[in-house]
Amino acid sequence: MLNDNGDGALPLASLNHISIVCRSVEASLDFYQNVLGFRPIRRPGSFNFDGAWLFNYGIGVHLLRSEDPEKLPKKRAINPKDNHISFQCESLALVEKKLGELGIPYVQSGVEEGGIHVDQLFFHDPDGFMIEICNCDSLPVISLSGEPIMACKRAVTLC
């Protein structure tokens, strides 16, 4: 449903995709497919630059090869307060086990609000873009006025 609440905001429906500039499209494709479960989809043939499109979980990831990979920022320490994209999961224990098997370093974090505890795992993709995996849907979505916000699909779209 479009944002039609009369507050002047843009009439958005949902998140469509994120774009990530990468050093190696092949390395990023491997990560987003084999670690996060995204699947390659057709990319318009009119693009005259290297990249790939992937899709799963109701969103797309567009990988764009950097025009100057050496100028991309180097990986930094994993910092939960850095820019990131977050994915909801069914079992953080299984995610943590898989990250260990893959040798992917991660940081555990958590949030507590009103007796509700959210567990989080943070790690980087091959270019240092941060990924969060959490059980965040246990936190209610409440507007600052105190009214609950109706969620169509909790993790994706707000009505």
C-alpha positions as a printed Julia matrix, in Angstrom:
159×3 Matrix{Float64}:
  0.0     0.0     0.0
  1.29    3.46   -0.85
  2.07    6.0     1.83
 -1.23    7.9     1.75
 -1.31    9.39    5.22
 -1.52   13.01    4.09
  1.76   14.03    5.73
  3.39   15.11    2.47
  5.81   12.2     2.34
  6.64   10.56   -0.97
  4.16    7.81   -1.93
  6.55    4.87   -1.45
  5.52    1.23   -1.43
  8.57   -0.78   -0.33
 12.32   -1.22   -0.55
 13.25   -2.37   -4.07
 17.01   -2.82   -4.04
 20.32   -1.7    -2.65
 23.37   -0.99   -4.81
 26.83   -1.94   -3.64
 30.01   -0.8    -5.38
 32.55   -3.62   -5.27
 36.13   -4.38   -6.24
 35.26   -7.74   -7.78
 31.79   -8.57   -9.07
 32.75  -12.26   -9.03
 33.82  -12.25   -5.34
 30.7   -10.31   -4.35
 28.47  -12.62   -6.42
 29.96  -15.59   -4.59
 29.34  -13.97   -1.19
 25.78  -12.77   -1.83
 24.78  -16.12   -3.38
 26.57  -18.61   -1.15
 26.53  -16.76    2.19
 23.31  -14.74    2.05
 21.23  -16.84   -0.37
 20.55  -14.28   -3.09
 19.98  -15.55   -6.64
 21.25  -13.9    -9.83
 18.57  -12.34  -12.01
 18.61  -10.81  -15.48
 20.26   -7.41  -15.69
 19.41   -5.0   -18.52
 21.75   -5.55  -21.45
 21.93   -1.84  -22.17
 24.27   -1.27  -19.22
 27.79   -0.58  -20.43
 29.51   -1.33  -17.12
 30.29   -4.51  -15.2
 27.82   -5.59  -12.55
 25.24   -8.15  -11.51
 21.73   -8.18  -10.12
 20.52  -10.56   -7.44
 17.17  -11.05   -5.72
 15.69  -12.79   -2.67
 13.7   -11.96    0.47
 11.65   -9.42   -1.48
 14.61   -7.15   -2.27
 17.28   -6.83   -4.89
 21.01   -6.36   -4.56
 22.73   -4.6    -7.46
 26.47   -5.14   -7.58
 28.43   -2.48   -9.46
 32.11   -2.89  -10.27
 34.06    0.1    -9.06
 35.66    2.23  -11.76
 38.71    2.54   -9.48
 38.78   -0.38   -7.02
 41.94    0.9    -5.29
 40.07    4.02   -4.2
 37.38    2.05   -2.38
 37.7     2.28    1.4
 39.61   -0.55    3.05
 37.78   -2.87    5.44
 37.59   -1.47    8.94
 36.83   -3.08   12.25
 33.3    -4.47   12.46
 31.27   -1.7    14.08
 27.53   -2.2    14.7
 27.09    1.59   14.52
 28.36    1.75   10.92
 26.2     1.77    7.76
 24.64   -1.65    7.2
 21.73   -3.61    5.87
 19.88   -5.91    8.26
 18.22   -9.25    7.58
 15.79  -11.05    9.82
 16.48  -14.75   10.45
 14.77  -17.72   12.05
 17.79  -18.97   14.04
 20.78  -16.87   15.02
 22.46  -20.03   16.35
 22.39  -21.55   12.84
 23.66  -18.31   11.28
 26.49  -18.12   13.82
 27.41  -21.76   13.15
 27.46  -21.16    9.37
 29.6   -18.01    9.71
 32.06  -20.03   11.79
 32.16  -22.81    9.18
 32.81  -20.24    6.46
 35.51  -18.51    8.49
 33.7   -15.16    8.36
 34.59  -12.93   11.33
 31.59  -11.42   13.1
 30.66   -9.38   16.16
 27.75  -10.21   18.43
 25.61   -7.43   19.81
 22.22   -7.02   21.4
 19.47   -4.58   22.17
 16.99   -4.64   25.04
 13.82   -2.59   25.11
 11.0    -3.05   27.59
 12.07   -6.57   28.47
 12.39   -7.61   24.83
 15.89   -8.74   23.85
 17.16   -8.66   20.26
 20.29  -10.58   19.28
 22.45   -9.35   16.41
 25.42  -10.6    14.39
 27.45   -8.16   12.3
 29.97   -9.02    9.57
 31.37   -7.64    6.33
 30.93   -8.56    2.7
 34.15   -8.85    0.61
 34.37   -5.05    0.27
 33.64   -4.14    3.87
 29.93   -3.37    3.49
 28.33   -4.37    6.79
 25.63   -7.0     7.11
 23.48   -7.5    10.22
 21.53  -10.66   10.92
 19.04  -10.37   13.77
 15.8   -11.43   15.38
 14.59   -7.82   15.25
 10.97   -8.65   14.5
 10.42   -9.27   18.21
 10.56   -5.48   18.76
  7.21   -3.81   18.15
  7.14   -0.96   15.62
  5.66    1.98   17.54
  5.5     5.55   16.28
  6.92    8.33   18.44
  3.33    9.33   19.26
  2.96    5.9    20.9
  0.6     4.43   18.31
  1.46    1.01   16.88
  2.23    1.07   13.17
  0.33   -1.55   11.21
  2.73   -3.88    9.41
  1.64   -5.69    6.23
  4.77   -7.86    6.07
  6.7    -7.14    9.22
 10.18   -7.23    7.75
  9.4    -5.5     4.46
  6.41   -3.2     4.08
  4.53   -0.86    6.37
  0.91   -0.08    5.5
